[in-house]
């Protein structure tokens, strides 16, 4: 069903976003990043997609990659889920080196 929605131009951005979230939750990180990037390519203003991509970087301990996505104005990041809340913490504290408190998120 989500694949069908991804093929529809009106629903594609949301479908790719949710496919990315599902893939990340199931541990398919590369697929998740691909779907989330597709979603952003179709609709750039998606703070939750940026937060998801940032969390992929945080989980991989690739903090410069995470900062690329999380280095958006903090007001744009919604805190409606645990993932976006964690992204807001990273954003609020700025870029951190590995081994600092942000690495524990």
N, C-alpha and C positions, 0 to 999 in steps of 0.2 A: 504494500500500500504506500509506504513512504517513497519507494522507488518511482511509483506512478506520480506522486506529488512532486518529486524532484524533476520530472520531465515536463511539468506544467509551468509555464513562465510566471504565472501569478503566485504559485505556491512554492516554487523552487528554492528561494532563499531560506524559508522556514524549514522546508524538508531537508535541505542539506545541513542546516544547523542541527536539527534533531538526529539525523543520521550520524553526525559527528559526535554528538553527546553520547549516543548509544554506543558507538564504537569505542569511545574513550572509557566509558564505564565497563565495557567488556574487555578492556586491555589492548585493543587494536589501535595503538597510538598513531601509527602512520596513516591509517585509513581515516582516523578521526581528524587529524590535521588537514588532510586532503579535503574532506567534506566541509570542514569549517572554513577553509580558505575559499572553497567554491561558493559558499554562502556569502562570505564577505565580498567576493568579486561581483556577485549579483546585487548585493545591497550593502553598501559600505557602513552605514550607521547602525551597527549592531554591537553594543557594549557587551552583551552576554557572549557573543561569539569571540570577541577579543579576549574576554576573561577566560573562556574555555581554552583558547590557544595559549594564553599566558600560563594557565595551570598545567598544560602539557609541558611547557618549559620548566616550570617549578618542579614538577614530579621527576623530570629527567635531570634535575639539578643543572640545567642550562639557563642560568640566570640572565645572561645577556639576551637570549632568545625570548625568555619570559618578559623581560623589560620592553622588548620591541612591541609587544602587544599590550602590556599593562601600563606603558608610559603614556597613557592618555589622561586627559583631565579627570581627576577622581570623581567629580560631579557626574560624569557620564556613566560611571560604572554603577549599575543598580545592585542593591544588596538583597535580592529576593531569594537567593539560594546560598547554600554553604560555599559553593564554588565561587560565586561572585563576591561573597563576603570575604573569602580568603584573598581574592584578587584585589579587593578594595584595601585590605591590610597591606599587601605588597605595594600597591600604589601609594598609600598614605606614608609608608616608611621609606619610599624611594628604592633605588637599586641597592641591593645588598650583595656582598661577596659570599661565596659558599661558606657554610659553617656559622652564619649568623642566625638570628631568630627566625627570619623569613624562611630559611631552609627547612624549618620544622613544620611548615604549613602542609 
